[in-house]
Amino acid sequence: MRRYLNLWLKEYKVKKQKNKIAAYTRNTMHRKKMKDLFVEWRTFAHDEFTRKVRADMKVFREEMQEK
């Protein structure tokens, strides 16, 4: 009985270790996906903001020159 229990414990440890590795891999892939998404969003938002500021500055300068 003790031998079967030891074998089962070893098998359980291996299975648990494989599950941990799989979870780590899933989490790593998810983190990379989210990081890439954030970088793309940040780049897009920055470009949009820059365009908006330049357009507002152009309008502001035109208004100041008219005065």
C-alpha positions, 0 to 999 in steps of 0.5 A, spaced: 500 500 500 505 504 501 508 503 495 502 505 491 501 511 495 509 513 493 508 512 486 501 516 486 505 522 490 510 522 485 505 522 479 501 527 482 507 532 483 509 531 476 502 532 474 502 538 478 509 541 475 506 540 468 500 544 470 504 550 473 509 550 467 502 550 462 499 556 467 506 560 466 506 559 459 499 561 458 500 567 463 506 569 459 503 569 452 497 573 455 502 578 458 505 579 451 499 580 448 496 585 453 503 589 452 503 589 445 495 591 445 497 597 450 503 599 446 499 599 439 494 603 443 499 608 446 502 609 439 495 611 436 493 615 442 499 619 442 499 620 434 492 622 435 493 627 440 499 630 436 495 631 430 489 634 435 494 639 438 498 641 431 491 643 428 489 647 435 495 650 434 494 652 427 487 655 429 490 659 435 495 662 431 491 664 425 486 667 430 492 671 434 494 673 427 487 676 425 487 680 431 
